[in-house]
Amino acid sequence: MPLPPPVINMVLPVMFIVASDAWLSGCKSGTDLTLHWKVGTKSRHTYRIERIGMATLPPARISDPATGEYADPRVEALVNEVIGRVADKWTMLVLEILAEHGETRFTRVGELVGNISQKMLTQTLRQMERDGLVVRTVHPVIPPKVEYRLTDLGLSLAEAFCGVWMWAEKNIERIEAARTVFDARKA
């Protein structure tokens, strides 16, 4: 006897919904999956199960204007993920500091970033290490000495975003003027 569909208490994209293995094993490809978004309401959404297990990526939305070929959805997902991460202010600041100062101790990175908690700095550096942007070196001394440096991949990303910094520097007056005009209209 198959288990009832899981009840979801918050709105999540389908690819992030996790159901129990016991329930999924009773589902067959091509059957309907009903998800209840809020307990106690009648609103529900039905999706067709195409594949059980790892979530499939949505089709790419970006195409090459010259050829009309769509980008690999994995590349598009990676670009969106990297932009989301690098657009995070802490990652941008750590990237800039390591590009400017080279191999730097953990505590010095925190001092140079300023106003970042040790927990947030640790999370940022771990994610950058996971993405291959930084290398963490632990020296076997007491007290522990941990240093970080950008990899070639991290340096190439820093160079790519250097253009954004140059663009911002070149256009700061125009942006501030546009904001002033917009704010005056809204007032």
Secondary structure, DSSP 8 states (H G I E B T S, - for coil): ------B-SS---GGG----HHHHHT--TTSEEEEESSTT---EEEEE---SSS--------B-TTT--B--HHHHHHHHHHHHHHTSHHHHHHHHHHHHH-SEEHHHHHHHH-S--HHHHHHHHHHHHHTTSEEEEEE--SS-EEEEEE-HHHHHHHHHHHHHHHHHHHHHHHHHHHHHHHHHHH-
